[in-house]
């Protein structure tokens, strides 16, 4: 492993800010430029008074959408301005910091099996909390989940309610991928015997796909698809080339977009563009890059605190074609990246003056953007070009 590392903290911070902490011979990852002028957008508030909403999944045939609240409720929203109603049959969750009820995704075969997948944190019989994944069958009136089955329980137990991940995505083979944060145990992201700081890949029933990269290795967990992640907050497949993209919430600086490949190491905490919240270097960090690790496609030196993301692949608004929309929590904005040939070619901000943390963004079946704001009185927003 080759690296540059400043002898004193002040020198290290200067090098980090200047982008100099890269090993000789490495090609630097693409850094976010200063955003272009703030763009305008038409905003309609559809729901208010949501309790820290986290995720949104649209039901087929204009039946509405399912919304998770981190405090443990799954809601059915029928559209328009009408209030949501609770869906019963949801597992009890452990609510602590970022822990609770997270993502909701429909089975790729939803038309046949009516399965709804949820990621969440829950205590075991000994009172220990774990990140979990399961599914239930949605009733015909969409008001109840029946026969909820947990298909994955992360071990070892969670040590805190921070850096938990929790995003879900289905690949074209029907396997489900789930992001797991490092749980503030940084070096565990590099430990292949641990599931902290990983993206895992399971079958729809929770089994291990035979082509997972570490199947058959005694020194690695077979669920692992990729590793070296800190807090993966968004997963989405690029509709133009089929690649899995991930948004990763960095520490103080170093938010990243990564293209996730089977078996690859994404560096955390040995390679990072971020520093600790105290202003000191990450103790384990050797620089911004390292041999054997994948560079981010794109990164921010100052963290917007990125979260969910959605590629725009609708014909409704041509001006949004070839865009990637990313929710930002600390910055309280919606980041718009132009994507061309698998690269980022420009950046703008929307809703910079809205004043709420944005957790989730999805493209609705009608081609409009739908956002959830992560607040005690959170909102569901509908966006369109002005």
Buried (B, 14 or more C-beta within 10 A) or exposed (E): EEBBEBEEEEEBBEBBEEBBBBBEEBEEBBEBEEBEEEBEBEBEEBBBEBBBBBBBBBBEEEBBBBBBBBBBBBBBBBEEEEEBEEBEBBBEBBBBEBBBBBBBBBBBEBEEBBBBBBBBBBBEEEEBBBBBBBBBBBBEEBEBBEEBEBBBBBEEBBEBBBBBBBBBBBBEEEBBBBBBBBBBBBBBBBBBEBBBBBBBBBBBEBEBBEEBBBBEEEEBBBBBBBBBBBBBBBBBBBEEEEBBBBBBBBBBBBBBBBBBEBEBBBBBBBBBBBBBEEEEBBEBBBBBBBEEBBBBBBBBBEBBBBBBBBBBBBEBBEEBEBBBBBBBBBBBBBBBBBBEEEEBEEBBBBBBEBEBBBBBBBBBBEBBBBBBBBBEEBBBBBBBBE
